[in-house]
Amino acid sequence: MGKKYQYKKIVLGGTFDHFHKGHQKFLEKAFVIGEKVLIGITSDKMVKDKFLADSIESFSARKENVYKFLIKKNWQDKARIIKINDFTGGVEKLKKAEAIVVSKNTYANALKINNLREKNGLKKLRIIVVPDVLAQDRKIISSERIRAGEIDRDGKSYWLRVACCLKDGKRLVLPESLKEELRKPLGKVFSKTKDLLNFINEKKPEFIFSVGDIVSYHLIKNKINPLLLIFDWKTKRGEVDEEVKKMIGSNFSNKIVNQPGTISKEAFITIKNCVEKILTKKEKQKVFIEGEEDLLALPVILFSPLNSLILYGHWQLGVVGVVSDEKMKKKMIGLLKKFEK
């Protein structure tokens, strides 16, 4: 005899952006209790006003990730995936549906759907609330937090992974064995300002962060204003001239000490806090470094929202541009783990 299910047909819906552990638990609950599961995935049009919408994966990518998970679990024959353009997904008219799986955040939508079903002369759905899945920092795992650059899809916190490296220390020290690797550019190299400006105009990144006085100077001079600027009033020839200082501006609220060849704990925390302020308050942040900022592109990449453009100076090649993505963040963790405490 086949397995007996509580419900013949269950429905659920979501964005399923950057498919993560929370999504897995959500689907697992539905397939454990439902014989057939209708999965609604929000259309690209429906997500255009969400937080950091430019970083949301396309509908086709989100659908593919869900389907890959279903295949992994051998549930693909029990499921049907549809595109939805509103919060009901047509469930208010679906006669055979018996239950709906929701999170705490979407419970209110389930109540609205049931009210509409009553008006349509249909039986209310049984509402099944799936508990939130928590990340390493004991906060909820969400696609928004992944897009914001706080956690990865497994719920691991980028900050806590750095804090673990620091332990009781106040800084990470660049080992001799890593110096040659970090001399290589982390991203695309721009030797001419016009090529960099064309790249920015083409990509139109929502967030541009700059590390280095000369990089920041040329960006501002060309009417591109980074939301985060990190500088130390120095260049390879010595101290920057007054024109550079004037262009960057001396009105900065963040001033920290960071010794050459190191990344201080204070630098990690300050950069993390600056990114949070940019996201929540839309405030431009400047950080003046007493010491040296050469290695600070690493924590900027690590803590930046996905699809941010991080620009830093390379003493030989010009400007290096790094687009922050999940793969690059993983690389930063790998590099930082090689630093000495």
C-alpha positions, 0 to 999 in steps of 0.5 A: 500500500502507498503512503497515506497523506493528510491532504490530497492537494496542498498549495504554497507560494513564494519568491524562492530567491537564492534558494536556501535552507528555509525554502527547503524546510518549507517545501519538505513540510508540504511534501510530507503531508500532501499527496500533490503540491501546487507551488506558486513562484512569483513573477519577475513583475511581482518582485520589482518593488522588493528590497534589493530587487535588482539582485533578485534572480530571474523567474526562470532561475528561481523555478530551476532551483526549486525544480532541482530540489524536487528532483533531488528529493524525487518529488517532481512527479508530485508537484506542479509549478506555476507562475503567480502574479498576485498573492492569491495565485488563483487559489481563491478559486481552486476547488480541490485545494485542501490546505496551504503552507505558509510562514509566519510572515505570510500567514495574513495572506492565507487568511485573506485567501480564505476570506475570498474562498468563502465569498466564492462559496469554497471551503476554507483551506487548512493553514499550516504554519512552518516555523522559521529556520534560523541562521548562525546568528539566530536571526531568520534565514531570508533571501533579503539577508542573502541579497544584503550580504549578511549570510549565505544560503546555508545561513552562515553569517559572514561576520561570525565567520570572521569573528571566529578567525579573530577570536581574542585577537584585535587584528588579522595579519597578512602572512608572507605566503599570501602576499603574492596571491593578493598582488593579483587583481581580484577582479576586472582591471581598468587601466583607463578611466574612460573604460571604467566609466563605460563599464559603470554606465553599462552595468549601472550597479546600485552600490559602488564602494571605493577603497583608495584615495586616487580611485575615489578622487577620479570617481568623484571627479567624473560625477560618480559618487561611491556610497562608501569611501575608504581612504588614508590620504596616501598614494604610492608616491607619498601623501596625496595632494590637496586637490585629492583631499578637497575632492574627497572631503574632510567631513568624515565621521569614521576614523579608525586605526589599521596598521600596514599588512593587517586588517583590524577588528575595528576595520571589520566592524566599521565597514560592516556597520557602514554597509548596514547604514547605507542599506537602512538609512541611505547615508553615504559613508566615509572611513578615514584610515590612520595607517593603511587601507590596502587590504580593506577591499577584502572586508568591503567585498565580504560585507557588501550587498550582492551585485555591488561594485567594489573598486580599489587601486592596484599599484601597478595595473590601475583600478580593479573592479570586483562585483560582489557575488556569493562565489566572491564572498566565499573566496574572501572567507577562504583568504581571511582564514589564511591570515595569521591571528 
